[in-house]
């Protein structure tokens, strides 16, 4: 599984980092699901008064998704050439 990291600044000028965003290429429904949850996650972060400096999107998905959907999303796929 490949993971992304997203960094942005809030309106206050504070830097926020969201780590462990899964990258899914083969399933468009999972891509839409991730995009929807990421938008709502970033919205809740920016609406807070004092956001933390670092958040884990993977932990957020564990809490919000049903377990069978989460397992389907995070299934381990071997990387080519052990990269």
PyMOL commands that set and color helices and strands:
alter all, ss='L'
color gray80, all
select helices_A, chain A and resi 28-47+57-64+67-73+80-82
alter helices_A, ss='H'
color red, helices_A
select strands_A, chain A and resi 2-9+15-23+54-56
alter strands_A, ss='S'
color yellow, strands_A
deselect
rebuild
show_as cartoon
